[in-house]
Structure formats: C-alpha cells, structure tokens
Amino acid sequence: MSKVMVNCTHAKEDPERAILAFVVGNVSASADQETKVLLTIDGVWLATKGYAEGVQQEGFPSLKETLESFIRNGGEIWACGACTNPRGIGQDDLIEGAKIVTAANVVEYMASGASTLSF
C-alpha cells in the first residue's frame, strides 16, 4: 500500500481546485491507498460543517458528494492547525472524518514515503 497526500489551499473562491483535490484523493482511497487530503490556508474551510453545501463547478461532481465519497472510501481529511487557529476553527467545527493536525504530523507522513500533490 502506498501513501498519498493531496494538499488543497482553496475553498469556495476556486471550486475547481477544491473539488479536484477530493476527486484525486477519492481515486487514491478507492484504490486502497492510504490517503490524506491536507487542507491548508483557506482550504481548511472545506472541512467545516455545512461548508461543502452548494460548492459546485461545471463538469465536476459536487464538493459535498466527492468529499463524502472520499471519507466512505477510507480517506482522511487533515486540517492544518496553524491555518485553523487564526480562522477560529476548532475540532468541534469539523465534519466527521476530519481532524486538526500539526506540521509535525504532516512532516512525519511525508518522511514515511507519502507521495504529494497540491491544488
């Protein structure tokens, strides 16, 4: 099993990039790869309850649908703690399947051989 980390820095302001991160993550998780979607900068909003509602880009499935499929397929959502804190986002604000992580968690995952891709 390989390790994959997909980084997403965007939210509603760029729905194509936000959705595409979860499309790629979902393909990886569906292929039984250990997969994390790391949300940084404004991307952390994607992990908050209710935020994915209505995020759509022509030609793509909805963010809500793709995100839920990613979690069902065993993917994990990691929200950057350095990014959630100044936005007032806490663990209780996050959807099921998402958690706040530290830079040390990210570095450890990458150092253990995770392939990375950013949107």
LINHU-V537076 format. One record per residue. N is the residue number from 1. RES is the residue in one small letter. PSI is psi in whole degrees, 0 to 359 (* if undefined). D_CENTER is the distance of its C-alpha to the mean C-alpha in Angstrom with 1 decimal. Layout:
# LINHU-V537076
n=(N,N)
res=(RES,RES)
psi=(PSI,PSI)
d_center=(D_CENTER,D_CENTER)
This chain:
# LINHU-V537076
n=(1,2,3,4,5,6,7,8,9,10,11,12,13,14,15,16,17,18,19,20,21,22,23,24,25,26,27,28,29,30,31,32,33,34,35,36,37,38,39,40,41,42,43,44,45,46,47,48,49,50,51,52,53,54,55,56,57,58,59,60,61,62,63,64,65,66,67,68,69,70,71,72,73,74,75,76,77,78,79,80,81,82,83,84,85,86,87,88,89,90,91,92,93,94,95,96,97,98,99,100,101,102,103,104,105,106,107,108,109,110,111,112,113,114,115,116,117,118,119)
res=(m,s,k,v,m,v,n,c,t,h,a,k,e,d,p,e,r,a,i,l,a,f,v,v,g,n,v,s,a,s,a,d,q,e,t,k,v,l,l,t,i,d,g,v,w,l,a,t,k,g,y,a,e,g,v,q,q,e,g,f,p,s,l,k,e,t,l,e,s,f,i,r,n,g,g,e,i,w,a,c,g,a,c,t,n,p,r,g,i,g,q,d,d,l,i,e,g,a,k,i,v,t,a,a,n,v,v,e,y,m,a,s,g,a,s,t,l,s,f)
psi=(132,165,134,135,122,122,132,124,2,160,223,335,341,75,330,312,322,313,318,325,319,332,309,315,320,321,316,311,322,335,17,32,144,113,133,138,116,120,123,167,227,347,336,335,332,335,358,149,129,348,323,343,126,358,115,149,131,133,356,155,164,154,315,312,315,318,315,322,318,313,316,327,8,4,155,142,123,123,127,122,324,340,327,322,307,345,2,25,126,172,323,343,351,152,164,137,358,147,154,132,165,168,326,321,317,313,317,317,316,318,337,5,11,134,144,151,141,144,*)
d_center=(19.7,17.6,14.5,11.7,9.0,7.1,6.9,6.3,9.2,10.1,10.4,13.6,15.7,14.3,13.1,13.6,11.2,8.5,9.5,10.2,7.0,6.5,10.2,10.4,7.9,10.1,13.2,12.6,12.1,15.0,17.1,16.8,15.1,13.3,9.7,6.7,3.4,4.8,4.9,8.7,11.7,11.4,7.7,7.9,9.8,7.2,7.1,10.8,13.4,14.7,12.8,11.5,15.3,17.0,14.3,15.9,17.0,20.2,20.0,16.5,15.6,14.4,10.8,11.8,13.3,10.6,7.9,11.0,12.1,9.1,9.8,13.4,13.4,12.5,8.8,7.4,4.5,6.1,7.2,10.0,13.3,15.2,13.2,13.1,16.8,18.4,16.7,18.1,15.0,15.7,14.6,16.7,14.8,11.6,11.2,12.2,9.9,8.1,10.0,11.1,11.9,14.5,15.1,17.3,14.6,12.8,16.2,17.4,14.7,15.5,19.1,19.1,18.6,15.0,14.9,12.5,11.7,10.7,10.4)
